[in-house]
Amino acid sequence: MDNILRAVEKEHLQERGEFSSGDIVRIHERISEGAKERIQVFEGIVLKRSGPGTREMVTVRKISSGIGVEKTYPVHSPKIEKIELVKKYHIRQAKPYYLRRLRRIR
């Protein structure tokens, strides 16, 4: 049964590049407003990646007008146009939640 699920999931996996926690990424998301479609960009620092295969999620945080904003995206969603790596950082923790307490990121 597990092999069947992996075979079905393999068709839906998309190549999104290599990024990890602590990196700054720019996520291009397709937004549909009525009949129109546009691309909205969300740039921030990756707090965590979780889940296997097509269920993989990424949480990105940014500071907007002095307020912290976090969004969680499914990595292999067809709504995600692309994920580009802006800057690579090496951090020691897998999930740097201490960044939530900081006033400014970067």
C-alpha positions in Angstrom: 0.0 0.0 0.0 2.8 2.4 0.9 4.5 1.8 -2.5 1.2 2.8 -4.3 1.1 6.1 -2.4 4.7 6.9 -3.2 4.1 6.2 -6.9 1.1 8.6 -6.9 2.9 11.3 -4.9 5.9 11.1 -7.2 3.8 12.5 -10.1 2.9 15.6 -8.1 6.3 16.4 -6.7 7.9 19.6 -8.1 11.5 20.7 -8.0 11.7 23.8 -5.7 15.4 24.1 -5.1 17.4 23.7 -2.0 16.7 25.9 1.0 16.6 25.3 4.8 15.7 26.9 8.0 17.3 30.4 8.5 17.5 31.1 4.8 15.8 34.1 3.2 13.5 33.1 0.4 11.1 34.8 -2.0 7.9 32.9 -2.6 5.9 33.7 -5.8 2.3 32.7 -5.1 -0.5 32.8 -7.7 -3.5 34.7 -6.4 -6.9 34.6 -8.1 -9.2 37.5 -7.7 -12.4 36.9 -9.5 -11.6 36.2 -13.1 -8.1 37.7 -12.8 -4.9 36.0 -11.7 -1.7 37.7 -10.4 1.5 36.8 -8.8 2.1 38.0 -5.2 5.6 37.8 -3.7 6.3 37.1 0.0 9.9 37.4 1.1 11.1 36.4 4.5 13.1 34.0 6.6 12.3 30.3 6.7 11.3 29.2 10.2 10.7 25.6 9.5 10.1 22.9 6.9 8.0 19.9 7.9 6.3 16.9 6.4 7.3 14.3 3.9 6.6 14.2 0.1 3.7 16.2 -1.2 2.6 17.1 2.3 5.7 19.2 2.9 5.1 22.6 4.4 7.3 25.7 4.9 6.7 28.5 7.3 8.1 31.9 6.3 8.3 35.0 8.6 8.8 38.7 7.7 8.4 42.0 9.4 5.8 44.3 7.7 5.4 47.8 9.1 6.9 46.7 12.4 4.5 43.7 12.8 5.7 40.1 12.4 3.8 38.2 9.7 4.1 34.4 9.3 2.7 32.4 6.4 2.7 28.6 6.0 2.8 27.3 2.4 2.6 23.8 1.0 5.9 23.4 -0.9 4.5 21.4 -3.8 1.2 23.3 -4.3 0.3 24.3 -7.9 -0.5 27.8 -6.5 3.2 28.3 -5.8 4.8 29.6 -9.0 8.4 29.4 -7.7 10.5 29.6 -4.6 13.8 31.5 -5.0 16.7 31.6 -2.5 17.7 35.2 -1.8 20.4 34.6 0.8 21.8 31.4 2.4 22.5 31.4 6.2 23.9 28.8 8.4 22.1 28.5 11.7 22.5 25.9 14.4 18.9 25.2 15.1 16.4 23.3 12.9 13.5 25.6 13.9 14.8 29.1 14.9 11.7 30.3 16.8 13.9 32.7 18.7 13.6 35.0 15.7 10.0 35.7 16.7 11.4 37.6 19.7 13.7 39.7 17.7 12.6 43.2 16.5 14.3 43.2 13.2 15.3 40.3 10.9 18.4 40.7 8.6 
